Amino acid sequence: MKEFFSKVLDKIKAFLQRLSFRTGVVVLASCVVFYILSFAQMALPISPALKGVLWFVLFGMAKTTQYAGLAIVGIEGWKRIKGAFRRSREAQ
């Protein structure tokens, strides 16, 4: 069973690594949107049970897109993104 999950995880990693850097940045940007939605829905006039379900789903999507985006861009891509933010801060 352990071998099966190891193979599945390796296939998922290989698939994500084939995606482009730009795709990873878009997925990371959608992560921010899901985080905002997960907390903004608390202001809606709906039942607390539905708020809990919405928060669970939206926060789960935020975490999923966060880790998928990081897996897509990789270590070098993350350094590239951080460098872009540093350069923009220094320019101000």
TIMI-2910 file (N, C-alpha, C, CB; in pm, 1 decimal, decimal comma, always signed):
<rs>
+----------+----------+----------+----------+----------+----------+----------+----------+----------+----------+----------+----------+------+
!      n_x !      n_y !      n_z !     ca_x !     ca_y !     ca_z !      c_x !      c_y !      c_z !     cb_x !     cb_y !     cb_z ! resn !
+----------+----------+----------+----------+----------+----------+----------+----------+----------+----------+----------+----------+------+
!    +82,7 !   -119,3 !     +0,0 !     +0,0 !     +0,0 !     +0,0 !    +87,1 !   +125,6 !     +0,0 !    -94,1 !     -0,2 !   +121,1 !  Met !
!   +198,1 !   +119,8 !    +75,0 !   +288,0 !   +234,1 !    +81,7 !   +349,2 !   +262,8 !    -55,1 !   +398,3 !   +209,3 !   +185,2 !  Lys !
!   +380,9 !   +159,3 !   -128,8 !   +437,9 !   +175,6 !   -262,2 !   +337,8 !   +241,8 !   -356,7 !   +481,9 !    +39,9 !   -318,5 !  Glu !
!   +211,7 !   +205,8 !   -343,7 !   +107,7 !   +262,7 !   -428,2 !    +98,1 !   +413,6 !   -408,4 !    -27,1 !   +196,8 !   -398,7 !  Phe !
!    +91,8 !   +455,6 !   -282,1 !    +80,1 !   +598,8 !   -254,2 !   +207,3 !   +673,3 !   -293,1 !    +49,3 !   +621,8 !   -106,0 !  Phe !
!   +320,9 !   +608,9 !   -279,7 !   +446,1 !   +669,9 !   -320,4 !   +447,4 !   +693,6 !   -471,5 !   +564,6 !   +581,7 !   -278,8 !  Ser !
!   +399,6 !   +596,2 !   -548,5 !   +393,7 !   +611,1 !   -693,8 !   +294,9 !   +719,5 !   -734,8 !   +355,7 !   +478,7 !   -759,0 !  Lys !
!   +179,9 !   +723,8 !   -667,9 !    +79,7 !   +826,6 !   -698,5 !   +135,7 !   +965,3 !   -668,8 !    -50,0 !   +802,7 !   -617,5 !  Val !
!   +202,7 !   +979,8 !   -556,4 !   +262,3 !  +1108,8 !   -520,2 !   +369,3 !  +1149,9 !   -620,4 !   +322,3 !  +1102,5 !   -379,2 !  Leu !
!   +449,7 !  +1055,3 !   -665,8 !   +551,5 !  +1085,3 !   -766,2 !   +488,7 !  +1129,0 !   -898,2 !   +640,8 !   +963,8 !   -788,7 !  Asp !
!   +377,0 !  +1067,0 !   -936,3 !   +308,8 !  +1105,5 !  -1060,1 !   +251,0 !  +1246,3 !  -1048,3 !   +197,1 !  +1004,9 !  -1093,9 !  Lys !
!   +196,1 !  +1278,8 !   -932,1 !   +141,0 !  +1413,1 !   -911,6 !   +252,6 !  +1516,8 !   -918,5 !    +67,2 !  +1422,3 !   -775,6 !  Ile !
!   +365,2 !  +1488,9 !   -852,7 !   +478,6 !  +1581,6 !   -857,3 !   +527,2 !  +1601,7 !   -999,7 !   +593,3 !  +1530,6 !   -769,9 !  Lys !
!   +538,1 !  +1494,0 !  -1075,6 !   +585,0 !  +1503,4 !  -1214,1 !   +489,0 !  +1586,6 !  -1297,9 !   +601,2 !  +1363,4 !  -1275,4 !  Ala !
!   +359,1 !  +1568,9 !  -1276,1 !   +260,4 !  +1647,4 !  -1350,1 !   +272,4 !  +1796,0 !  -1317,6 !   +118,9 !  +1598,1 !  -1318,7 !  Phe !
!   +284,0 !  +1828,5 !  -1189,4 !   +293,1 !  +1968,6 !  -1148,8 !   +421,1 !  +2033,8 !  -1198,5 !   +285,1 !  +1980,1 !   -997,8 !  Leu !
!   +530,2 !  +1958,5 !  -1205,0 !   +657,5 !  +2014,7 !  -1249,2 !   +658,2 !  +2043,7 !  -1399,1 !   +771,0 !  +1920,0 !  -1214,6 !  Gln !
!   +569,8 !  +1980,5 !  -1474,1 !   +561,4 !  +2007,6 !  -1618,2 !   +490,6 !  +2138,9 !  -1647,9 !   +489,3 !  +1894,0 !  -1688,6 !  Arg !
!   +419,2 !  +2192,4 !  -1551,5 !   +346,8 !  +2317,5 !  -1573,7 !   +444,0 !  +2435,6 !  -1570,0 !   +235,1 !  +2335,8 !  -1467,6 !  Leu !
!   +406,7 !  +2544,8 !  -1634,2 !   +496,4 !  +2659,3 !  -1646,5 !   +498,4 !  +2744,1 !  -1519,3 !   +455,5 !  +2745,1 !  -1765,2 !  Ser !
!   +600,2 !  +2829,9 !  -1514,3 !   +614,0 !  +2923,6 !  -1402,8 !   +493,1 !  +3015,8 !  -1395,0 !   +742,9 !  +3006,1 !  -1417,1 !  Phe !
!   +447,7 !  +3063,4 !  -1510,4 !   +332,9 !  +3153,6 !  -1514,2 !   +208,6 !  +3086,4 !  -1457,7 !   +306,8 !  +3200,8 !  -1657,2 !  Arg !
!   +189,8 !  +2959,6 !  -1487,6 !    +76,1 !  +2885,3 !  -1432,6 !    +85,5 !  +2880,1 !  -1280,8 !    +70,5 !  +2742,4 !  -1490,9 !  Thr !
!   +204,7 !  +2858,1 !  -1228,8 !   +224,3 !  +2855,9 !  -1084,6 !   +190,4 !  +2988,4 !  -1019,6 !   +366,0 !  +2818,9 !  -1052,4 !  Gly !
!   +226,7 !  +3097,4 !  -1085,3 !   +196,3 !  +3230,4 !  -1030,8 !    +45,3 !  +3253,8 !  -1030,1 !   +267,5 !  +3341,2 !  -1113,0 !  Val !
!    -22,8 !  +3209,9 !  -1135,6 !   -169,2 !  +3225,1 !  -1140,9 !   -234,7 !  +3142,9 !  -1030,6 !   -224,3 !  +3182,0 !  -1279,4 !  Val !
!   -186,0 !  +3021,9 !  -1007,0 !   -241,8 !  +2937,4 !   -901,0 !   -217,2 !  +3001,7 !   -765,1 !   -180,2 !  +2795,3 !   -905,5 !  Val !
!    -98,3 !  +3058,6 !   -744,6 !    -70,8 !  +3127,8 !   -618,1 !   -159,1 !  +3251,7 !   -601,3 !    +77,2 !  +3168,0 !   -610,8 !  Leu !
!   -188,3 !  +3321,1 !   -709,3 !   -277,6 !  +3436,9 !   -700,9 !   -419,5 !  +3393,5 !   -665,8 !   -277,5 !  +3514,9 !   -833,4 !  Ala !
!   -462,1 !  +3279,9 !   -718,9 !   -596,0 !  +3230,8 !   -683,7 !   -601,4 !  +3189,9 !   -536,6 !   -635,5 !  +3111,4 !   -773,6 !  Ser !
!   -487,9 !  +3151,8 !   -482,5 !   -480,7 !  +3119,7 !   -339,2 !   -520,1 !  +3241,7 !   -255,7 !   -337,8 !  +3071,8 !   -300,7 !  Cys !
!   -469,5 !  +3358,3 !   -293,2 !   -502,5 !  +3482,0 !   -221,3 !   -652,0 !  +3510,3 !   -229,3 !   -422,8 !  +3601,1 !   -278,4 !  Val !
!   -709,5 !  +3488,4 !   -346,3 !   -853,1 !  +3511,8 !   -364,8 !   -933,8 !  +3418,6 !   -274,3 !   -893,4 !  +3491,2 !   -513,2 !  Val !
!   -896,2 !  +3291,9 !   -267,0 !   -968,1 !  +3197,8 !   -181,6 !   -954,4 !  +3234,0 !    -33,8 !   -917,2 !  +3056,1 !   -205,3 !  Phe !
!   -836,1 !  +3281,4 !     +8,1 !   -820,5 !  +3324,4 !   +147,6 !   -914,4 !  +3441,3 !   +178,5 !   -673,6 !  +3364,7 !   +175,9 !  Tyr !
!   -920,3 !  +3537,8 !    +88,0 !  -1007,4 !  +3653,2 !   +109,4 !  -1153,3 !  +3609,1 !   +116,9 !   -988,6 !  +3756,9 !     -2,8 !  Ile !
!  -1194,8 !  +3523,5 !    +23,4 !  -1333,6 !  +3475,7 !    +23,2 !  -1366,7 !  +3394,4 !   +148,1 !  -1359,8 !  +3391,5 !   -101,1 !  Leu !
!  -1269,8 !  +3315,8 !   +197,2 !  -1298,6 !  +3230,9 !   +312,8 !  -1331,5 !  +3313,8 !   +436,5 !  -1180,2 !  +3139,2 !   +341,8 !  Ser !
!  -1271,4 !  +3431,0 !   +448,7 !  -1301,5 !  +3513,9 !   +564,4 !  -1408,5 !  +3618,5 !   +535,5 !  -1176,3 !  +3581,8 !   +612,2 !  Phe !
!  -1420,9 !  +3662,1 !   +411,6 !  -1522,0 !  +3761,8 !   +376,9 !  -1662,9 !  +3704,5 !   +386,2 !  -1496,9 !  +3815,4 !   +236,5 !  Ala !
!  -1678,3 !  +3575,7 !   +364,6 !  -1812,1 !  +3515,8 !   +370,0 !  -1871,9 !  +3522,8 !   +511,2 !  -1806,4 !  +3369,9 !   +323,0 !  Gln !
!  -1789,0 !  +3549,3 !   +611,8 !  -1840,2 !  +3561,0 !   +748,7 !  -1934,2 !  +3681,4 !   +763,2 !  -1723,5 !  +3573,2 !   +848,1 !  Met !
!  -1922,1 !  +3778,2 !   +674,6 !  -2007,0 !  +3897,4 !   +681,4 !  -2143,8 !  +3874,9 !   +617,3 !  -1937,7 !  +4014,4 !   +613,9 !  Ala !
!  -2162,2 !  +3762,9 !   +550,0 !  -2290,5 !  +3736,2 !   +485,1 !  -2398,4 !  +3702,0 !   +587,8 !  -2276,2 !  +3622,0 !   +383,9 !  Leu !
!  -2522,3 !  +3742,2 !   +562,2 !  -2631,9 !  +3711,6 !   +656,0 !  -2688,7 !  +3570,7 !   +631,4 !  -2744,7 !  +3817,1 !   +642,7 !  Pro !
!  -2608,6 !  +3468,4 !   +662,5 !  -2652,1 !  +3329,8 !   +645,4 !  -2632,4 !  +3255,6 !   +776,3 !  -2574,4 !  +3260,0 !   +530,3 !  Ile !
!  -2683,1 !  +3134,1 !   +782,7 !  -2677,1 !  +3057,7 !   +907,4 !  -2532,3 !  +3023,5 !   +942,8 !  -2761,2 !  +2928,7 !   +895,8 !  Ser !
!  -2506,0 !  +3009,9 !  +1071,9 !  -2370,2 !  +2975,3 !  +1115,0 !  -2323,0 !  +2840,3 !  +1059,3 !  -2363,8 !  +2972,6 !  +1266,8 !  Pro !
!  -2412,8 !  +2746,2 !  +1042,8 !  -2373,1 !  +2616,7 !   +988,0 !  -2324,5 !  +2631,2 !   +843,8 !  -2490,4 !  +2517,4 !   +994,8 !  Ala !
!  -2396,2 !  +2709,9 !   +765,3 !  -2355,5 !  +2732,2 !   +626,9 !  -2225,1 !  +2811,5 !   +620,7 !  -2466,1 !  +2805,8 !   +549,8 !  Leu !
!  -2207,6 !  +2904,2 !   +712,5 !  -2081,3 !  +2979,1 !   +718,5 !  -1965,1 !  +2884,4 !   +746,5 !  -2088,0 !  +3089,5 !   +827,2 !  Lys !
!  -1987,1 !  +2790,4 !   +835,2 !  -1882,5 !  +2692,8 !   +866,2 !  -1847,3 !  +2605,9 !   +746,4 !  -1926,1 !  +2605,0 !   +981,5 !  Gly !
!  -1948,5 !  +2562,8 !   +674,2 !  -1925,2 !  +2480,7 !   +555,2 !  -1851,7 !  +2562,2 !   +449,6 !  -2058,6 !  +2426,7 !   +498,5 !  Val !
!  -1896,6 !  +2684,9 !   +426,4 !  -1829,7 !  +2770,7 !   +328,0 !  -1684,8 !  +2797,6 !   +366,5 !  -1904,6 !  +2903,0 !   +313,3 !  Leu !
!  -1661,1 !  +2825,0 !   +494,5 !  -1524,7 !  +2850,4 !   +539,1 !  -1438,3 !  +2726,4 !   +518,0 !  -1523,1 !  +2892,7 !   +687,2 !  Trp !
!  -1491,0 !  +2610,0 !   +553,0 !  -1416,7 !  +2484,8 !   +536,6 !  -1378,2 !  +2463,3 !   +390,0 !  -1500,0 !  +2365,6 !   +587,8 !  Phe !
!  -1471,8 !  +2481,1 !   +300,2 !  -1447,2 !  +2459,5 !   +157,3 !  -1350,5 !  +2564,1 !   +101,4 !  -1579,7 !  +2463,2 !    +79,3 !  Val !
!  -1376,8 !  +2691,8 !   +129,8 !  -1293,5 !  +2798,2 !    +74,0 !  -1152,3 !  +2797,3 !   +132,1 !  -1358,4 !  +2933,3 !    +98,8 !  Leu !
!  -1140,2 !  +2772,2 !   +261,9 !  -1007,8 !  +2767,2 !   +323,5 !   -931,5 !  +2644,9 !   +273,0 !  -1019,3 !  +2764,0 !   +477,9 !  Phe !
!  -1001,9 !  +2535,1 !   +253,3 !   -939,0 !  +2415,8 !   +195,8 !   -889,2 !  +2441,4 !    +54,5 !  -1036,9 !  +2299,1 !   +195,6 !  Gly !
!   -968,1 !  +2513,0 !    -24,7 !   -924,9 !  +2547,7 !   -159,5 !   -803,8 !  +2641,6 !   -155,9 !  -1040,2 !  +2612,7 !   -237,1 !  Met !
!   -801,7 !  +2732,5 !    -58,8 !   -688,1 !  +2823,7 !    -46,0 !   -560,5 !  +2745,4 !    -15,9 !   -714,3 !  +2928,2 !    +64,6 !  Ala !
!   -567,8 !  +2653,0 !    +76,5 !   -450,2 !  +2572,7 !   +110,8 !   -408,8 !  +2483,5 !     -5,6 !   -478,2 !  +2487,2 !   +235,0 !  Lys !
!   -505,9 !  +2425,9 !    -74,1 !   -475,1 !  +2338,9 !   -187,5 !   -404,6 !  +2416,9 !   -297,2 !   -602,9 !  +2274,3 !   -242,4 !  Thr !
!   -456,8 !  +2533,6 !   -331,0 !   -393,9 !  +2613,3 !   -436,0 !   -258,1 !  +2668,1 !   -390,7 !   -486,2 !  +2728,7 !   -477,2 !  Thr !
!   -243,6 !  +2693,9 !   -262,3 !   -115,2 !  +2741,7 !   -210,2 !     -8,0 !  +2635,5 !   -231,1 !   -126,8 !  +2778,1 !    -60,1 !  Gln !
!    -34,0 !  +2514,1 !   -186,9 !    +66,8 !  +2409,2 !   -197,7 !    +87,5 !  +2366,5 !   -342,6 !    +27,1 !  +2288,9 !   -113,1 !  Tyr !
!    -17,5 !  +2364,7 !   -422,7 !     -2,4 !  +2330,9 !   -564,1 !    +79,7 !  +2437,6 !   -636,0 !   -140,3 !  +2315,2 !   -631,2 !  Ala !
!    +52,3 !  +2563,4 !   -606,7 !   +128,7 !  +2672,3 !   -668,1 !   +275,4 !  +2667,2 !   -630,6 !    +70,8 !  +2806,1 !   -628,1 !  Gly !
!   +303,5 !  +2638,4 !   -504,9 !   +443,0 !  +2627,7 !   -462,3 !   +511,0 !  +2508,2 !   -527,6 !   +451,7 !  +2616,3 !   -310,0 !  Leu !
!   +437,6 !  +2399,4 !   -545,1 !   +495,0 !  +2282,5 !   -612,1 !   +521,8 !  +2312,2 !   -759,2 !   +401,5 !  +2161,4 !   -598,9 !  Ala !
!   +439,0 !  +2393,7 !   -821,1 !   +456,4 !  +2426,0 !   -962,4 !   +576,8 !  +2518,7 !   -982,0 !   +328,5 !  +2491,2 !  -1018,8 !  Ile !
!   +585,9 !  +2624,5 !   -903,5 !   +695,8 !  +2719,4 !   -925,0 !   +828,5 !  +2664,2 !   -875,4 !   +665,9 !  +2851,7 !   -855,3 !  Val !
!   +828,5 !  +2582,2 !   -774,5 !   +952,0 !  +2523,0 !   -723,7 !  +1034,5 !  +2622,1 !   -644,1 !  +1034,3 !  +2468,6 !   -837,6 !  Gly !
!  +1151,0 !  +2576,7 !   -603,6 !  +1238,5 !  +2658,3 !   -518,6 !  +1292,9 !  +2778,3 !   -596,0 !  +1354,9 !  +2573,5 !   -463,8 !  Ile !
!  +1340,0 !  +2752,5 !   -717,7 !  +1396,1 !  +2861,6 !   -797,0 !  +1289,6 !  +2964,4 !   -833,9 !  +1461,5 !  +2806,7 !   -923,5 !  Glu !
!  +1170,4 !  +2918,8 !   -863,8 !  +1061,6 !  +3010,4 !   -894,8 !  +1022,1 !  +3094,7 !   -775,0 !   +942,1 !  +2933,9 !   -944,9 !  Gly !
!  +1023,0 !  +3034,0 !   -656,8 !   +989,8 !  +3107,7 !   -534,8 !  +1093,7 !  +3217,0 !   -509,2 !   +981,5 !  +3011,7 !   -413,6 !  Trp !
!  +1220,2 !  +3184,4 !   -533,9 !  +1325,3 !  +3285,7 !   -519,2 !  +1304,5 !  +3398,9 !   -620,2 !  +1465,5 !  +3221,9 !   -537,9 !  Lys !
!  +1260,6 !  +3363,9 !   -738,8 !  +1233,3 !  +3463,5 !   -842,6 !  +1119,0 !  +3556,6 !   -801,9 !  +1199,6 !  +3394,0 !   -975,2 !  Arg !
!  +1013,8 !  +3499,7 !   -742,1 !   +899,5 !  +3580,4 !   -697,6 !   +942,0 !  +3673,1 !   -584,0 !   +782,2 !  +3489,3 !   -652,0 !  Ile !
!  +1016,5 !  +3619,0 !   -486,6 !  +1063,1 !  +3701,4 !   -374,9 !  +1154,0 !  +3813,4 !   -423,4 !  +1136,5 !  +3615,4 !   -272,0 !  Lys !
!  +1238,2 !  +3783,0 !   -521,5 !  +1326,9 !  +3884,9 !   -576,7 !  +1249,7 !  +3996,9 !   -643,3 !  +1422,6 !  +3823,0 !   -675,8 !  Gly !
!  +1140,3 !  +3963,1 !   -709,8 !  +1057,0 !  +4064,7 !   -774,5 !   +994,4 !  +4156,7 !   -670,0 !   +947,0 !  +3998,3 !   -860,2 !  Ala !
!   +950,7 !  +4101,5 !   -557,7 !   +892,6 !  +4185,0 !   -452,3 !   +999,7 !  +4273,4 !   -387,6 !   +824,5 !  +4097,0 !   -345,3 !  Phe !
!  +1119,5 !  +4220,2 !   -370,9 !  +1228,0 !  +4300,3 !   -312,2 !  +1264,9 !  +4416,3 !   -403,5 !  +1352,0 !  +4212,8 !   -285,7 !  Arg !
!  +1273,5 !  +4389,3 !   -534,1 !  +1307,9 !  +4494,8 !   -628,9 !  +1201,4 !  +4603,8 !   -631,2 !  +1326,2 !  +4436,5 !   -768,7 !  Arg !
!  +1075,1 !  +4565,7 !   -621,1 !   +968,7 !  +4666,1 !   -623,8 !   +970,3 !  +4750,0 !   -496,6 !   +831,7 !  +4598,9 !   -641,2 !  Ser !
!  +1007,3 !  +4690,2 !   -384,5 !  +1017,7 !  +4765,6 !   -259,1 !  +1133,4 !  +4863,6 !   -262,5 !  +1034,0 !  +4670,7 !   -141,1 !  Arg !
!  +1245,2 !  +4819,9 !   -319,8 !  +1361,7 !  +4906,7 !   -327,2 !  +1338,4 !  +5024,9 !   -421,4 !  +1482,9 !  +4827,3 !   -372,5 !  Glu !
!  +1255,5 !  +5005,1 !   -523,1 !  +1227,3 !  +5110,8 !   -620,6 !  +1140,4 !  +5221,9 !   -561,5 !  +1158,8 !  +5051,6 !   -743,2 !  Ala !
!  +1069,5 !  +5193,6 !   -455,3 !   +976,8 !  +5293,2 !   -396,9 !  +1049,5 !  +5390,3 !   -313,1 !   +869,3 !  +5227,3 !   -314,4 !  Gln !
+----------+----------+----------+----------+----------+----------+----------+----------+----------+----------+----------+----------+------+
</rs>
